[in-house]
Amino acid sequence: MRRTGLTEFDAVLAVSRRGSFRAAARELGMSTSAISAAVAALEQRLAVRLF
């Protein structure tokens, strides 16, 4: 079983805090697609839709 990475939690928290994937990407210095992938990975892992 794969452990959930901090990047996934960081991405979700940044999207929640900033209100958009683009703003979260800027905050974390990541691409928007990387933020989207991290959120999708956590959603899949938890079997719940977060956004």
C-alpha positions as CSV (number, residue, x, y, z in Angstrom):
1,M,0.0,0.0,0.0
2,R,1.4,3.4,-1.0
3,R,1.6,6.1,1.6
4,T,-0.1,9.4,0.8
5,G,2.5,12.0,0.1
6,L,2.7,15.4,1.7
7,T,2.6,16.9,-1.7
8,E,-1.0,15.6,-2.1
9,F,-2.1,17.1,1.1
10,D,-0.2,20.4,0.4
11,A,-1.9,20.7,-2.9
12,V,-5.4,20.2,-1.5
13,L,-4.8,22.7,1.3
14,A,-3.4,25.2,-1.1
15,V,-6.3,24.9,-3.5
16,S,-8.7,25.3,-0.5
17,R,-6.8,28.3,0.8
18,R,-6.3,30.1,-2.5
19,G,-9.6,29.1,-4.2
20,S,-8.1,27.9,-7.5
21,F,-5.7,25.4,-8.9
22,R,-3.8,28.1,-10.7
23,A,-3.3,30.1,-7.5
24,A,-2.3,27.0,-5.6
25,A,0.2,26.1,-8.3
26,R,1.8,29.6,-8.0
27,E,1.9,29.3,-4.2
28,L,3.6,25.9,-4.2
29,G,5.8,26.6,-7.2
30,M,4.3,23.7,-9.2
31,S,2.5,23.5,-12.5
32,T,-1.3,23.6,-12.5
33,S,-1.3,20.0,-14.0
34,A,0.9,18.8,-11.1
35,I,-1.6,20.3,-8.6
36,S,-4.5,18.7,-10.5
37,A,-2.7,15.3,-10.5
38,A,-1.9,15.5,-6.8
39,V,-5.5,16.4,-5.9
40,A,-6.8,13.6,-8.2
41,A,-4.4,11.1,-6.5
42,L,-5.7,12.0,-3.1
43,E,-9.3,11.8,-4.2
44,Q,-8.7,8.4,-5.6
45,R,-6.8,7.2,-2.5
46,L,-9.6,8.4,-0.2
47,A,-12.4,7.5,-2.6
48,V,-14.0,10.9,-2.2
49,R,-14.4,13.9,-4.4
50,L,-12.7,16.9,-2.8
51,F,-13.4,19.7,-5.3
